[in-house]
């Protein structure tokens, strides 16, 4: 022990005769290959991890997949879903409305159960038709926009919402069409953001 004297740094051992010393390992270079820009992506293969290999798809399965991914199928599905949802919403709103079944010519007469049910059914059918039309228009335009752009992102929903809202609003005039376009586009963007 040498007190008061700094210890001498240990020098690395000299390389054997006839061989050059290896270059020092640079960790920053190594990190580039592990987590940096030079990292190579690995192909995801479940079979390599011991997974069960899936058999090749038959022509019938491919045909069913093509049909289910087509714009016509998506539009029909949205139309049916909108019809069911609109009918349920119409019946619900008619159920909480206190004026259902009343005759405006004779407001003091108590409506019968048949008249109340008839009004509820009419309102349910009306809502169902409107929801089915809006759902079919939105789904069809979104599918066409997605096919045209070749991308599946939030812009498809916004564009198709604007087209659908504008088409519905233009029946009441230009101003209503612009408001409908903006409103449907904002609503579609909010729903898409929430779902994604």
C-alpha atoms as one frame of an Amber mdcrd trajectory, in Angstrom:
protein
   0.000   0.000   0.000   1.298   3.355  -0.989  -0.359   6.098   0.969  -0.365
   9.547  -0.522   0.572   8.278  -3.976  -1.971   7.875  -6.805  -2.337   4.333
  -8.047  -1.054   3.736 -11.518  -3.697   2.769 -14.060  -3.460  -0.814 -15.186
  -2.542  -1.008 -18.806  -4.281  -3.601 -20.959  -2.168  -6.640 -21.697  -0.252
  -6.411 -24.935  -1.648  -8.425 -27.838   0.113 -11.656 -28.753   2.879 -11.354
 -31.242   1.722 -11.305 -34.853  -1.858 -10.143 -34.018  -3.277  -6.672 -33.998
  -5.281  -5.372 -31.057  -9.081  -5.484 -31.670 -10.762  -2.090 -31.943 -12.538
  -0.946 -28.778 -16.276  -1.810 -28.633 -18.410   1.237 -29.174 -21.694   0.888
 -27.286 -23.412   3.612 -29.261 -22.774   1.624 -32.432 -24.104  -1.523 -30.782
 -27.245   0.282 -29.608 -28.002   1.382 -33.147 -28.271  -2.275 -34.157 -30.315
  -3.228 -31.080 -32.808  -0.383 -30.735 -31.735   2.292 -33.187 -32.127   3.043
 -36.852 -30.140   0.029 -38.068 -32.331  -2.472 -36.236 -33.676  -5.095 -38.625
 -37.390  -5.942 -38.248 -38.121  -9.598 -37.739 -40.766 -11.350 -39.753 -43.641
 -12.553 -37.563 -44.013 -16.271 -38.109 -46.176 -18.109 -35.565 -45.028 -21.468
 -36.919 -41.456 -20.626 -35.907 -42.626 -20.166 -32.323 -44.287 -23.574 -32.225
 -47.759 -22.412 -33.260 -50.224 -24.543 -35.149 -49.800 -23.929 -38.878 -53.053
 -22.971 -40.553 -54.081 -24.895 -43.661 -54.325 -22.991 -46.923 -57.706 -21.378
 -47.568 -60.047 -22.981 -50.023 -61.600 -21.128 -52.939 -64.950 -21.000 -51.139
 -63.358 -19.332 -48.096 -61.593 -16.804 -50.294 -64.849 -16.058 -52.109 -66.698
 -15.540 -48.792 -63.939 -13.184 -47.595 -64.142 -11.196 -50.842 -67.924 -10.888
 -50.503 -67.703  -9.800 -46.858 -65.079  -7.163 -47.698 -67.047  -5.763 -50.642
 -68.727  -2.366 -50.484 -72.140  -3.865 -51.302 -72.035  -6.214 -48.290 -70.842
  -3.463 -45.949 -73.590  -1.138 -47.202 -76.290  -3.804 -46.769 -75.018  -4.620
 -43.274 -75.042  -0.941 -42.283 -78.527  -0.539 -43.739 -79.911  -3.459 -41.711
 -78.094  -2.313 -38.566 -79.374   1.245 -39.021 -82.922  -0.026 -39.546 -82.850
  -2.053 -36.325 -81.182   0.707 -34.306 -83.494   3.399 -35.697 -86.588   1.312
 -35.000 -85.527   0.729 -31.412 -84.705   4.413 -30.954 -88.047   5.469 -32.458
 -90.037   3.154 -30.212 -88.051   4.364 -27.186 -88.642   8.058 -27.926 -92.324
   7.357 -28.583 -92.533   5.547 -25.268 -91.352   8.574 -23.283 -93.342  11.103
 -25.326 -96.490  12.173 -23.469 -98.294  13.236 -26.668 -98.252   9.835 -28.359
-101.726   8.684 -29.357-103.449  11.975 -28.670-105.708  13.450 -31.345-104.954
  17.161 -31.910-108.629  17.774 -32.786-109.773  16.328 -29.449-106.922  16.730
 -26.926-109.077  15.885 -23.889-109.907  12.390 -25.081-107.750   9.642 -23.560
-106.120   7.527 -26.309-106.620   3.798 -26.353-103.753   1.318 -26.110-104.240
   0.448 -29.786-103.800   4.103 -30.817-100.674   4.488 -28.660 -99.123   1.321
 -30.087-100.004   2.422 -33.622 -98.259   5.781 -33.117 -95.242   4.062 -31.547
 -95.003   1.695 -34.523 -95.275   4.537 -37.026 -92.562   6.501 -35.283 -90.361
   3.423 -35.031 -90.730   2.705 -38.772 -89.997   6.346 -39.617 -86.836   6.402
 -37.516 -85.801   2.996 -38.852 -86.043   4.160 -42.479 -84.043   7.328 -41.785
 -81.327   5.501 -39.860 -81.108   2.818 -42.564 -80.668   5.413 -45.317 -78.033
   7.363 -43.380 -76.174   4.172 -42.392 -76.161   2.846 -45.960 -75.003   6.185
 -47.410 -72.228   6.574 -44.856 -70.968   3.001 -45.187 -71.047   3.077 -48.996
 -69.208   6.402 -49.264 -66.639   5.357 -46.651 -65.932   2.117 -48.515 -65.625
   3.940 -51.843 -63.359   6.624 -50.348 -61.184   3.955 -48.724 -60.936   2.037
 -52.019 -60.034   5.220 -53.899 -57.425   6.411 -51.369 -55.988   2.957 -50.659
 -55.661   3.797 -46.952 -57.664   3.024 -43.831 -57.450   6.012 -41.495 -59.594
   8.711 -39.864 -59.732  10.811 -43.023 -62.043   8.279 -44.685 -64.633   8.737
 -41.934 -64.402  12.522 -42.085 -64.736  12.658 -45.889 -67.640  10.193 -45.984
 -69.328  11.999 -43.076 -69.079  15.282 -44.951 -70.476  13.727 -48.145 -73.353
  12.039 -46.288 -74.237  15.099 -44.202 -73.993  17.376 -47.210 -76.203  15.129
 -49.349 -78.864  14.977 -46.632 -78.683  18.706 -45.886 -78.744  19.910 -49.513
 -82.411  18.946 -49.722 -83.107  21.924 -47.443 -80.721  24.311 -49.216 -77.053
  25.186 -49.596 -76.613  26.492 -46.056 -78.164  23.358 -44.547 -75.900  21.231
 -46.762 -72.755  23.001 -45.553 -73.864  22.713 -41.925 -74.736  19.036 -42.428
 -71.350  18.389 -44.029 -69.459  20.024 -41.158 -71.605  18.430 -38.468 -71.397
  14.906 -39.841 -67.654  15.273 -40.479 -67.028  16.406 -36.890 -69.236  13.645
 -35.492 -67.485  11.018 -37.637 -64.064  12.269 -36.535 -65.092  12.113 -32.870
 -66.506   8.585 -33.188 -63.447   7.409 -35.131 -61.094   8.920 -32.514 -63.044
   7.287 -29.686 -63.152   3.855 -31.367 -59.502   3.832 -32.393
